[in-house]
Amino acid sequence: MRQVIVIFLFLSTGLNAQYYFNDNCKQAYNNLIYLKLDKGKQILTKEKSHNPDNLYPYMLENYRDFLYLLITEEEDEYDVLKENIDTRLDKLETGDKSSPYYRYSIAQVNIQWSMIRMKFKDYFSALMELSRAYRLLTKNEEEFPDFLPNKLALGFMHVLIGTVPDNYKWMTSLLNYEGTVHQGTAEVIDYLNLCQQSNQDYLIPEGLFFLTFIQITFAPDYSDRLLFENELDSLSYTNLLLSFAYSRLLHKRGRNEKALDILLNRPKGTDYLSFYYLDYLTGISYLYKLDPIARKYLNQFVSNFKGKNFIKEAYQKIAWSYLIDGDTNAYFNTMNKVLIYGEDNSESDEIALKEAEAKYLPNVDLLKVRLLFDGGYYPEADSVLKIFSTKEKSQDEELEFLYRSARVYHNWGKLNDAIDFYKKTISKGSDSKKYFAGNAALKLANIYETSGNYPNSRKYYKLCLELSFDEFEKSIHQRAKAGLKRLDDLENKD
């Protein structure tokens, strides 16, 4: 009870005149986390005018810029908004050093900008900011172990350390920064549980947003359990940020119908930030159903989004939709747009570009299987596979047939068939530049891990890392490394 009372006092009244989380700040925070960014900014402007000694608005203003850049990816705005960093830090550093908000507020600015820097490929600056945030949050945890906001920030910090690109890993090792996905996830879960216990429900959406990021990026695909699913389900229809996060998580788990329902019924209106990526996700949901209306939403995305990521991939997906409808001319015409528009910074955009440059026509049956699988429509995908199995196939098509069969059977719960097809995929495709054998090794390792067969799991995680391929190698290898780390943690725990 004492811990809950201390947390409540910290968050509700503040412990000094410089960090007032008063009604204005609470209203602003609620608007920001629901992506009503302009309204939140207006409230913060009013608070700064009425209470110029209150430092809390400067932290929330940075949060507003973080959310804006995270979603819009507008490079011109990035160049403008990053000019505010030093001014805000200078202001926050005038605060009371005996307050738990002192280090926390400075750390928050650094964490948020490190994430934005990574998005804009400024990795060195991002690492410097992560370094500052790590030191501040760790010290804050030592001095104020009951301070609730620090738990979310530090937990996510431990996860972020693991996302640093390989060519910068030397720095985190040199600075002795440690953190595991398991540790960070546990800390974020503790934060959410404490929010519920102290009846501070308004803090839950932010914690859920970061938890879904962790589950999307690091949780093994075979895990059926969604953490805090009831909370995500109830909030995702009213909170636009969680509409985005939860629908992406559902896509990863092959629950397309639920994802589409959330996307179609998400909150709308002029109060909300224009979130064009949700049009992209809606288009993808329809594409998984092989529904041509997918093109409407994907075209809305490429017409409105001012960022550089996902543009090439979106045109690729529009082209696929035409191909499924039998319009090969429209397919090639749209794939030519992949060559012209967007950039190839992400793996998916890079692969779309390579496909456009190759100027080859994908096999329509295998493409349908791939999309139906991604949507979680396993019986429908299996029906297409059975028909395709009777047709004459090239070597590349045979390899993809084996891989797609394994993936369908795996997620359908037919593990013996999945294991058989995964092993055939590795045997036939270990020298291929396609990602099929590499991902087959990863998925086999997942199966053995969840069944408790850790030696075989470790064997296939290592095999995955030994294989070299041109598609999705970074993300597949990242998941294999995360799997080996999980196994190490389990063995050390035992």
Secondary structure, DSSP 8 states (H G I E B T S, - for coil): -HHHHHHHHHHHT-SSTT----HHHHHHHHHHHTT-HHHHHHHHHHHHHH-TT--HHHHHHHHHHHHHHHHH--HHHHHHHGGGHHHHHHHHTTS-TTSHHHHHHHHHHHHHHHHHHHHTT-HHHHHHHHHHHHHHHHHHHHH-TT-HHHHHHHHHHHHHHTTS-GGGHHHHHHTT----HHHHHHHHHHHHHHHHHTT-GGGHHHHHHHHHHHHHHTS-TT----TTHHHHHHHTTT-HHHHHHHHHHHHHTT-HHHHHHHHHTS--STTS---THHHHHHHHHHHHTT-TTHHHHHHHHHHH--SSTTHHHHHHHHHHHHHHTT-HHHHHHHHHHHHHSS---SHHHHHHHHHHHHT----HHHHHHHHHHHHT-HHHHHHHHHHHTTS---HHHHHHHHHHHHHHHHHHT-HHHHHHHHHHHHHHHTT-SSSHHHHHHHHHHHHHHHTT-HHHHHHHHHHHHH---SSSHHHHHHHHHHHHHHHHHHHHH-
